[in-house]
Amino acid sequence: MKILLAPGRTTLAQLETVYRNKFRFELTPDSFDAVRVGESRLTDRLKSGETIYGVNTGFGKLASVRIDDENLVNLQRNLVRSHCAGFG
């Protein structure tokens, strides 16, 4: 079985089904458009010098610590790794 996931229309039940049953899923074409729009907005905000929690700052007690631009890729990579560490 394959589940179709769409921005703004995907339910938690669908995500749970994909996760628990290891069902295949497919993203709708407008999913990719939504990702591009989000990326563009985020990039624009970063270029303006805006401080964005968790994007160019630390987390929790380090929320007020701004991360240098040259370390942002490592910050985001480590964020993904830390969230994946608990899943087999």
Secondary structure by P-SEA (a helix, b strand, c coil): cbbbbbcccccaaaaaaaaaacbbbbbccaaaaaaaaaaaaaaaaaaaccccccccccccccccccccccaaaaaaaaaaaaaacccc
